[in-house]
Amino acid sequence: HVSNLMLICAKCTDPVRVGRRRLDDGKTVRVCKKCGEVLENK
């Protein structure tokens, strides 16, 4: 199921859980739960 997929963090280089954070401009981005790095859409 798609909910069981994990993204690979570019900074951690590990499969990580994803959180959400709202930026100052109001945009919501996905962040790595381990290191806090913003995950880019590719």
mmCIF file of the N, C-alpha and C atoms, coordinates in Angstrom:
data_MODEL
# 
_entry.id   MODEL 
# 
loop_
_atom_site.group_PDB 
_atom_site.id 
_atom_site.type_symbol 
_atom_site.label_atom_id 
_atom_site.label_alt_id 
_atom_site.label_comp_id 
_atom_site.label_asym_id 
_atom_site.label_entity_id 
_atom_site.label_seq_id 
_atom_site.pdbx_PDB_ins_code 
_atom_site.Cartn_x 
_atom_site.Cartn_y 
_atom_site.Cartn_z 
_atom_site.occupancy 
_atom_site.B_iso_or_equiv 
_atom_site.pdbx_formal_charge 
_atom_site.auth_seq_id 
_atom_site.auth_comp_id 
_atom_site.auth_asym_id 
_atom_site.auth_atom_id 
_atom_site.pdbx_PDB_model_num 
ATOM 1   N N  . HIS A 1 1  ? 0.842  -1.177 0.000  1.00 0.00 ? 1  HIS A N  1 
ATOM 2   C CA . HIS A 1 1  ? 0.000  0.000  0.000  1.00 0.00 ? 1  HIS A CA 1 
ATOM 3   C C  . HIS A 1 1  ? 0.889  1.242  0.000  1.00 0.00 ? 1  HIS A C  1 
ATOM 4   N N  . VAL A 1 2  ? 0.433  2.301  -0.597 1.00 0.00 ? 2  VAL A N  1 
ATOM 5   C CA . VAL A 1 2  ? 1.238  3.508  -0.757 1.00 0.00 ? 2  VAL A CA 1 
ATOM 6   C C  . VAL A 1 2  ? 1.589  4.141  0.590  1.00 0.00 ? 2  VAL A C  1 
ATOM 7   N N  . SER A 1 3  ? 0.798  3.952  1.610  1.00 0.00 ? 3  SER A N  1 
ATOM 8   C CA . SER A 1 3  ? 1.100  4.547  2.915  1.00 0.00 ? 3  SER A CA 1 
ATOM 9   C C  . SER A 1 3  ? 2.296  3.878  3.584  1.00 0.00 ? 3  SER A C  1 
ATOM 10  N N  . ASN A 1 4  ? 2.707  2.704  3.104  1.00 0.00 ? 4  ASN A N  1 
ATOM 11  C CA . ASN A 1 4  ? 3.844  2.000  3.683  1.00 0.00 ? 4  ASN A CA 1 
ATOM 12  C C  . ASN A 1 4  ? 5.177  2.379  3.046  1.00 0.00 ? 4  ASN A C  1 
ATOM 13  N N  . LEU A 1 5  ? 5.152  3.223  2.020  1.00 0.00 ? 5  LEU A N  1 
ATOM 14  C CA . LEU A 1 5  ? 6.388  3.637  1.363  1.00 0.00 ? 5  LEU A CA 1 
ATOM 15  C C  . LEU A 1 5  ? 7.127  4.654  2.221  1.00 0.00 ? 5  LEU A C  1 
ATOM 16  N N  . MET A 1 6  ? 8.460  4.606  2.174  1.00 0.00 ? 6  MET A N  1 
ATOM 17  C CA . MET A 1 6  ? 9.272  5.579  2.895  1.00 0.00 ? 6  MET A CA 1 
ATOM 18  C C  . MET A 1 6  ? 10.165 6.293  1.890  1.00 0.00 ? 6  MET A C  1 
ATOM 19  N N  . LEU A 1 7  ? 10.332 7.593  2.079  1.00 0.00 ? 7  LEU A N  1 
ATOM 20  C CA . LEU A 1 7  ? 11.210 8.374  1.218  1.00 0.00 ? 7  LEU A CA 1 
ATOM 21  C C  . LEU A 1 7  ? 12.641 8.258  1.713  1.00 0.00 ? 7  LEU A C  1 
ATOM 22  N N  . ILE A 1 8  ? 13.581 8.464  0.801  1.00 0.00 ? 8  ILE A N  1 
ATOM 23  C CA . ILE A 1 8  ? 14.996 8.469  1.147  1.00 0.00 ? 8  ILE A CA 1 
ATOM 24  C C  . ILE A 1 8  ? 15.423 9.925  1.321  1.00 0.00 ? 8  ILE A C  1 
ATOM 25  N N  . CYS A 1 9  ? 15.922 10.241 2.495  1.00 0.00 ? 9  CYS A N  1 
ATOM 26  C CA . CYS A 1 9  ? 16.395 11.599 2.773  1.00 0.00 ? 9  CYS A CA 1 
ATOM 27  C C  . CYS A 1 9  ? 17.771 11.785 2.144  1.00 0.00 ? 9  CYS A C  1 
ATOM 28  N N  . ALA A 1 10 ? 17.976 12.892 1.446  1.00 0.00 ? 10 ALA A N  1 
ATOM 29  C CA . ALA A 1 10 ? 19.261 13.162 0.796  1.00 0.00 ? 10 ALA A CA 1 
ATOM 30  C C  . ALA A 1 10 ? 20.358 13.416 1.822  1.00 0.00 ? 10 ALA A C  1 
ATOM 31  N N  . LYS A 1 11 ? 20.017 13.982 2.965  1.00 0.00 ? 11 LYS A N  1 
ATOM 32  C CA . LYS A 1 11 ? 21.014 14.279 3.994  1.00 0.00 ? 11 LYS A CA 1 
ATOM 33  C C  . LYS A 1 11 ? 21.339 13.042 4.831  1.00 0.00 ? 11 LYS A C  1 
ATOM 34  N N  . CYS A 1 12 ? 20.312 12.310 5.264  1.00 0.00 ? 12 CYS A N  1 
ATOM 35  C CA . CYS A 1 12 ? 20.511 11.111 6.100  1.00 0.00 ? 12 CYS A CA 1 
ATOM 36  C C  . CYS A 1 12 ? 20.936 9.908  5.269  1.00 0.00 ? 12 CYS A C  1 
ATOM 37  N N  . THR A 1 13 ? 20.524 9.867  4.018  1.00 0.00 ? 13 THR A N  1 
ATOM 38  C CA . THR A 1 13 ? 20.686 8.723  3.103  1.00 0.00 ? 13 THR A CA 1 
ATOM 39  C C  . THR A 1 13 ? 20.058 7.454  3.666  1.00 0.00 ? 13 THR A C  1 
ATOM 40  N N  . ASP A 1 14 ? 18.974 7.618  4.401  1.00 0.00 ? 14 ASP A N  1 
ATOM 41  C CA . ASP A 1 14 ? 18.227 6.504  4.982  1.00 0.00 ? 14 ASP A CA 1 
ATOM 42  C C  . ASP A 1 14 ? 16.751 6.664  4.650  1.00 0.00 ? 14 ASP A C  1 
ATOM 43  N N  . PRO A 1 15 ? 15.999 5.565  4.661  1.00 0.00 ? 15 PRO A N  1 
ATOM 44  C CA . PRO A 1 15 ? 14.545 5.681  4.578  1.00 0.00 ? 15 PRO A CA 1 
ATOM 45  C C  . PRO A 1 15 ? 14.036 6.353  5.851  1.00 0.00 ? 15 PRO A C  1 
ATOM 46  N N  . VAL A 1 16 ? 13.190 7.355  5.702  1.00 0.00 ? 16 VAL A N  1 
ATOM 47  C CA . VAL A 1 16 ? 12.738 8.126  6.867  1.00 0.00 ? 16 VAL A CA 1 
ATOM 48  C C  . VAL A 1 16 ? 11.233 8.336  6.841  1.00 0.00 ? 16 VAL A C  1 
ATOM 49  N N  . ARG A 1 17 ? 10.693 8.600  8.018  1.00 0.00 ? 17 ARG A N  1 
ATOM 50  C CA . ARG A 1 17 ? 9.306  9.025  8.112  1.00 0.00 ? 17 ARG A CA 1 
ATOM 51  C C  . ARG A 1 17 ? 9.254  10.502 7.746  1.00 0.00 ? 17 ARG A C  1 
ATOM 52  N N  . VAL A 1 18 ? 8.096  10.934 7.292  1.00 0.00 ? 18 VAL A N  1 
ATOM 53  C CA . VAL A 1 18 ? 7.949  12.290 6.777  1.00 0.00 ? 18 VAL A CA 1 
ATOM 54  C C  . VAL A 1 18 ? 6.995  13.078 7.659  1.00 0.00 ? 18 VAL A C  1 
ATOM 55  N N  . GLY A 1 19 ? 7.396  14.310 7.972  1.00 0.00 ? 19 GLY A N  1 
ATOM 56  C CA . GLY A 1 19 ? 6.534  15.237 8.683  1.00 0.00 ? 19 GLY A CA 1 
ATOM 57  C C  . GLY A 1 19 ? 6.215  16.406 7.773  1.00 0.00 ? 19 GLY A C  1 
ATOM 58  N N  . ARG A 1 20 ? 5.404  17.309 8.264  1.00 0.00 ? 20 ARG A N  1 
ATOM 59  C CA . ARG A 1 20 ? 5.055  18.502 7.480  1.00 0.00 ? 20 ARG A CA 1 
ATOM 60  C C  . ARG A 1 20 ? 5.380  19.739 8.293  1.00 0.00 ? 20 ARG A C  1 
ATOM 61  N N  . ARG A 1 21 ? 5.842  20.768 7.597  1.00 0.00 ? 21 ARG A N  1 
ATOM 62  C CA . ARG A 1 21 ? 6.161  22.036 8.246  1.00 0.00 ? 21 ARG A CA 1 
ATOM 63  C C  . ARG A 1 21 ? 5.674  23.168 7.359  1.00 0.00 ? 21 ARG A C  1 
ATOM 64  N N  . ARG A 1 22 ? 5.131  24.190 7.983  1.00 0.00 ? 22 ARG A N  1 
ATOM 65  C CA . ARG A 1 22 ? 4.671  25.361 7.241  1.00 0.00 ? 22 ARG A CA 1 
ATOM 66  C C  . ARG A 1 22 ? 5.777  26.413 7.254  1.00 0.00 ? 22 ARG A C  1 
ATOM 67  N N  . LEU A 1 23 ? 6.158  26.876 6.068  1.00 0.00 ? 23 LEU A N  1 
ATOM 68  C CA . LEU A 1 23 ? 7.191  27.896 5.942  1.00 0.00 ? 23 LEU A CA 1 
ATOM 69  C C  . LEU A 1 23 ? 6.612  29.272 6.230  1.00 0.00 ? 23 LEU A C  1 
ATOM 70  N N  . ASP A 1 24 ? 7.492  30.273 6.333  1.00 0.00 ? 24 ASP A N  1 
ATOM 71  C CA . ASP A 1 24 ? 7.059  31.642 6.628  1.00 0.00 ? 24 ASP A CA 1 
ATOM 72  C C  . ASP A 1 24 ? 6.123  32.203 5.563  1.00 0.00 ? 24 ASP A C  1 
ATOM 73  N N  . ASP A 1 25 ? 6.286  31.759 4.314  1.00 0.00 ? 25 ASP A N  1 
ATOM 74  C CA . ASP A 1 25 ? 5.430  32.260 3.232  1.00 0.00 ? 25 ASP A CA 1 
ATOM 75  C C  . ASP A 1 25 ? 4.092  31.524 3.153  1.00 0.00 ? 25 ASP A C  1 
ATOM 76  N N  . GLY A 1 26 ? 3.828  30.607 4.098  1.00 0.00 ? 26 GLY A N  1 
ATOM 77  C CA . GLY A 1 26 ? 2.557  29.887 4.139  1.00 0.00 ? 26 GLY A CA 1 
ATOM 78  C C  . GLY A 1 26 ? 2.561  28.577 3.386  1.00 0.00 ? 26 GLY A C  1 
ATOM 79  N N  . LYS A 1 27 ? 3.646  28.272 2.710  1.00 0.00 ? 27 LYS A N  1 
ATOM 80  C CA . LYS A 1 27 ? 3.756  27.036 1.937  1.00 0.00 ? 27 LYS A CA 1 
ATOM 81  C C  . LYS A 1 27 ? 4.034  25.861 2.881  1.00 0.00 ? 27 LYS A C  1 
ATOM 82  N N  . THR A 1 28 ? 3.375  24.722 2.646  1.00 0.00 ? 28 THR A N  1 
ATOM 83  C CA . THR A 1 28 ? 3.602  23.522 3.440  1.00 0.00 ? 28 THR A CA 1 
ATOM 84  C C  . THR A 1 28 ? 4.586  22.618 2.709  1.00 0.00 ? 28 THR A C  1 
ATOM 85  N N  . VAL A 1 29 ? 5.627  22.175 3.421  1.00 0.00 ? 29 VAL A N  1 
ATOM 86  C CA . VAL A 1 29 ? 6.641  21.305 2.831  1.00 0.00 ? 29 VAL A CA 1 
ATOM 87  C C  . VAL A 1 29 ? 6.777  20.041 3.669  1.00 0.00 ? 29 VAL A C  1 
ATOM 88  N N  . ARG A 1 30 ? 7.308  18.982 3.037  1.00 0.00 ? 30 ARG A N  1 
ATOM 89  C CA . ARG A 1 30 ? 7.576  17.729 3.748  1.00 0.00 ? 30 ARG A CA 1 
ATOM 90  C C  . ARG A 1 30 ? 8.993  17.781 4.305  1.00 0.00 ? 30 ARG A C  1 
ATOM 91  N N  . VAL A 1 31 ? 9.166  17.313 5.541  1.00 0.00 ? 31 VAL A N  1 
ATOM 92  C CA . VAL A 1 31 ? 10.474 17.329 6.181  1.00 0.00 ? 31 VAL A CA 1 
ATOM 93  C C  . VAL A 1 31 ? 10.815 15.947 6.722  1.00 0.00 ? 31 VAL A C  1 
ATOM 94  N N  . CYS A 1 32 ? 12.102 15.667 6.800  1.00 0.00 ? 32 CYS A N  1 
ATOM 95  C CA . CYS A 1 32 ? 12.617 14.423 7.366  1.00 0.00 ? 32 CYS A CA 1 
ATOM 96  C C  . CYS A 1 32 ? 12.408 14.448 8.874  1.00 0.00 ? 32 CYS A C  1 
ATOM 97  N N  . LYS A 1 33 ? 11.859 13.367 9.440  1.00 0.00 ? 33 LYS A N  1 
ATOM 98  C CA . LYS A 1 33 ? 11.644 13.292 10.883 1.00 0.00 ? 33 LYS A CA 1 
ATOM 99  C C  . LYS A 1 33 ? 12.953 13.097 11.644 1.00 0.00 ? 33 LYS A C  1 
ATOM 100 N N  . LYS A 1 34 ? 13.994 12.555 10.983 1.00 0.00 ? 34 LYS A N  1 
ATOM 101 C CA . LYS A 1 34 ? 15.276 12.320 11.661 1.00 0.00 ? 34 LYS A CA 1 
ATOM 102 C C  . LYS A 1 34 ? 16.091 13.596 11.793 1.00 0.00 ? 34 LYS A C  1 
ATOM 103 N N  . CYS A 1 35 ? 16.294 14.296 10.671 1.00 0.00 ? 35 CYS A N  1 
ATOM 104 C CA . CYS A 1 35 ? 17.219 15.436 10.684 1.00 0.00 ? 35 CYS A CA 1 
ATOM 105 C C  . CYS A 1 35 ? 16.538 16.786 10.464 1.00 0.00 ? 35 CYS A C  1 
ATOM 106 N N  . GLY A 1 36 ? 15.275 16.800 10.032 1.00 0.00 ? 36 GLY A N  1 
ATOM 107 C CA . GLY A 1 36 ? 14.572 18.059 9.821  1.00 0.00 ? 36 GLY A CA 1 
ATOM 108 C C  . GLY A 1 36 ? 14.799 18.680 8.457  1.00 0.00 ? 36 GLY A C  1 
ATOM 109 N N  . GLU A 1 37 ? 15.529 18.003 7.586  1.00 0.00 ? 37 GLU A N  1 
ATOM 110 C CA . GLU A 1 37 ? 15.813 18.507 6.236  1.00 0.00 ? 37 GLU A CA 1 
ATOM 111 C C  . GLU A 1 37 ? 14.529 18.570 5.410  1.00 0.00 ? 37 GLU A C  1 
ATOM 112 N N  . VAL A 1 38 ? 14.361 19.639 4.633  1.00 0.00 ? 38 VAL A N  1 
ATOM 113 C CA . VAL A 1 38 ? 13.207 19.761 3.744  1.00 0.00 ? 38 VAL A CA 1 
ATOM 114 C C  . VAL A 1 38 ? 13.397 18.805 2.576  1.00 0.00 ? 38 VAL A C  1 
ATOM 115 N N  . LEU A 1 39 ? 12.377 17.991 2.288  1.00 0.00 ? 39 LEU A N  1 
ATOM 116 C CA . LEU A 1 39 ? 12.443 17.020 1.198  1.00 0.00 ? 39 LEU A CA 1 
ATOM 117 C C  . LEU A 1 39 ? 11.900 17.664 -0.066 1.00 0.00 ? 39 LEU A C  1 
ATOM 118 N N  . GLU A 1 40 ? 12.715 17.668 -1.111 1.00 0.00 ? 40 GLU A N  1 
ATOM 119 C CA . GLU A 1 40 ? 12.352 18.288 -2.384 1.00 0.00 ? 40 GLU A CA 1 
ATOM 120 C C  . GLU A 1 40 ? 11.486 17.355 -3.215 1.00 0.00 ? 40 GLU A C  1 
ATOM 121 N N  . ASN A 1 41 ? 10.570 17.922 -3.990 1.00 0.00 ? 41 ASN A N  1 
ATOM 122 C CA . ASN A 1 41 ? 9.802  17.140 -4.966 1.00 0.00 ? 41 ASN A CA 1 
ATOM 123 C C  . ASN A 1 41 ? 10.651 16.981 -6.209 1.00 0.00 ? 41 ASN A C  1 
ATOM 124 N N  . LYS A 1 42 ? 10.741 15.764 -6.707 1.00 0.00 ? 42 LYS A N  1 
ATOM 125 C CA . LYS A 1 42 ? 11.549 15.531 -7.910 1.00 0.00 ? 42 LYS A CA 1 
ATOM 126 C C  . LYS A 1 42 ? 10.753 14.815 -8.949 1.00 0.00 ? 42 LYS A C  1 
# 
